[in-house]
Amino acid sequence: MDTVLEALRQAILSSSLRPGERLNPGDLATQLGVSLMPVRHAIQLLAAEGLVEVRPRSGTFVASVSAREVRETFEIRCALECLAVEKAVAALDASELVELRRLRDAMAKVPRSEADRRRHGKDNAAFHLLFLRAAGNAKLLEMYAGLRAHIQIAGVHAGDQDWRSRLAQEAAEHEDIVRAVEAGDAAAAVEAMRRHITRSCESLAAAVEKKNGSAD
């Protein structure tokens, strides 16, 4: 059952199953080579995560997202990550700082293919998770994990084509965060993280508004 759940989750987050698409449990069971029961159970769990919507008398659909939901999610994300980076500044060890610099440098390179873009996304997730793990607060990490799927599906829903134009700005923001951490300046690191997440939020919300055709 865990395999079915993960397969469906990844299909949604990779956009193989698009926001608003109707899910047919029978077809999914056939595609995955399983019975209906694990598919239905997986859909229930995905609904609890907010990745799918069960509409009475209509069916089950991959969840869509509004700009307002993006902003509300990022407001919580910002609070969690700013707390994480504040705690992590004094806790990061030498090997974690090396990894932080490696991820910063990797993301500074312009992706030239879809595979490069996927790798960039993974490096970006790893960059942020490094702070959350270094903070040493299991509840903080657990709460953040609950937001990740919503942030990812917002990106899928937006279908943002302007991401390349923001790479230089993103790289500069990552550089500001790393420099503050290296200097041991928790206040500067928090402020750099806040600026980064706020800009990211507005970029994604604007892309969602553009895709939806309205400022919701």
N, C-alpha and C positions, 0 to 999 in steps of 0.2 A: 504493500500500500504506500509506503514511503517513496518507493520508486515512481509510482504513478503520480503522487503529489508533486514530486520534484520535476517530473517530466512536464506536467501541465504548468507549473509555476515558471519554468524556464521558457516554455513556449510563449507565455504571455510577456515575460520580461524581455525576450529577444524579438518580440513583435511577430512571431510566427502566427500567433493568435492576436488579432488586432483589437484595440479598444472599440467597444460597441458590437463586436462580432458575437453572433448567437452560438452557444455551445450545445452540441447534440451529444449527450452522454453515450448513446449507442454507437455513433460514429467514432467517438474518441476511444471507446473500449475496443473497437475493431482495430483502429490504428495502433493502439498500444498492445494489442494481443492479450487483453485481460477481460474479466467479466465486468458486468455493470456495477457491481457493489463497490469495488475500490474506486471507480471513477466517481460515483455519486458521493462517496465519503470524502474524496479529495476535493470535489467541488464545494462541499460544505465547509471544509477547512479554508479553502481559498476565499470563500465568501466572508468568513470571519476575519481574514487578513485584509479584506477590502479589495482584493484583486478581481473578484467576479461579483456580479449583481444578480440576485434571484428575484425576478419580477413575477408576482402572482398572475396566473393565467396568460403569461407572455413567454416565459422561459428563462433561461440562464444566459447571461451575456458577460463578456469581458468588460470590466469596469472602465468607465470614462472618468474624466477629471475636469474640474473647473479651475480657473485662475484663482478664485477665492480659496479653494481647497489646497492649491499649491502654496499660497501665501501662509495659510494656517499651519500647514505641515512644516514649512521652512522656519516659521516662528519658533516652533518647538525644537526643530533641529538646531537652530542657532543657539538656543539656551543650553542644550545638551553639549554641543561641541565646544562652546566657549568655556563651559565648566570643565570639560575634559582637557582642553589645552592648558587651562590654568593649573590643573593638578599635574599634568604630564611634564610641564617644564622642569620641575625639580626631580621627576622620576625617571626620565629617559636615560638609558644607559648608552655606552659608546656604540654598541652594535646597532641600537635603534636609531641613533643619530646618523650613522652611516647609511642605513636603509632609507631614512627620511631624505637624505641628500640624493641618493640614487633615484628615488621616485620623482623628486623635484626635477632632476636633470632629464630623466626619461620623458616626463610630460612636457618639457620645454621644446622637444622635437616635434615638428609639424607632421601629423599623420598624413600619409600619402595614399592609403588604401583603406578599405572598410576593415580589414584585419588590424591595421594600425590604429584605427579609431576604437575598435573593441579593446585593444590592449591599453590604449590611453584611458578608457573608462575603468578598466580593472586597476590600473595604477592609481587613478584618482581615488577610487574606493579604498585601496590599500593605504594611501596617504592619510586619509581621514580616520580610518580604523586604527591606525598606529597610535594616534593620540588617545582614542577611546580605550584601547587596551592598556596603554601605559598609565592611564589615570588610576587603574586598579580598583574600579568600582563596578562590580558585576551588574548591579541594578541599572546603572547608567548605560552600560553596554546593551543590556536587555531591552531597555526602552528605545535605544537608537535602532536596534535591529528591527523593531516593530515599525519604524518609519521608512526603512530602506526600500521596501517593496513599493510604497506609495510614491516615493521620489522617482524610482525607476520607471514606473508605469506612466508617470506624468511626462517623463522624457519621451517615452514611446508614443504617447498620445499626441504630443506636440509635433513630432516629426520635424523638429527644428532643422532648417537647412542653413542657418546662419552661424553655426557653431564655430566654423573656421575663423570667422572675423573676431572672435573673442579669445582665441588661443593666447595671443600675446598678453592680453590683460590678465587672463587666468594665470599664466606663467609668472607675471609680476606679483600677483597676489600670493602665490605659493612661495615665491622668493621672500616676500615680506614676512610671512609666517615663519619660515625656516630661520631667517636672520634673527628674529626676535627670540626664538627658542635657543639658538646658539649663544645668544647674549645673556640667556637666563632671565630675560625680561618678561615675566608672566603677563603684566598689564599690556605691554605692546603686542604680545602674541595673541591675547584675547581680542584686542581691537582689530588686529590684522585678520583674524578668523571671522570676526563679526562683519567686516567690510566684504570679505570674500563671499560669505554665505548670503548676505543681503543682495549683492550684485547678482549672484547666481540665481537667487529666488526671482528677482525682477526679470531677468533674461528668460527664465523658463515660463513664468507667468505670462509674459508678453507673447511668447511663442504659442502658448495654449490659447490665449485670447484670439490670436491671429487664426489659429486652426479652427476654433469654434465660431469665428466670425462675429464675436461680440466681446465686450469687456464685462465678464460676469462677476 
